[in-house]
Amino acid sequence: MKWKAVVILLIILVSLIPAYSINKYLQKTLRPGESLSKLLFYLLTSMLLVFIYSFLLVFIIKSIFPKA
């Protein structure tokens, strides 16, 4: 039981690396500090990124540990 928690934590931590990279790329390309419309578009894409990553993490964890 303890190893499942460690594996789940490692999956979450490893998944943060590409999420951070995608966020930095979005900041560089969208430049949200320039105008309000760019800021709102950046916020919308960030929320979409959070939703997709959360969905994928839950899907991966449930496929590895069906009873978790």
Stockholm file with secondary structure:
# STOCKHOLM 1.0

chainA/1-68         MKWKAVVILLIILVSLIPAYSINKYLQKTLRPGESLSKLLFYLLTSMLLVFIYSFLLVFIIKSIFPKA
#=GR chainA/1-68 SS CHHHHHHHHHHHHHHHHHHHHHHHHHHHHHCTTSCHHHHHHHHHHHHHHHHHHHHHHHHHHHHHCTTC
#=GC SS_cons        CHHHHHHHHHHHHHHHHHHHHHHHHHHHHHCTTSCHHHHHHHHHHHHHHHHHHHHHHHHHHHHHCTTC
//
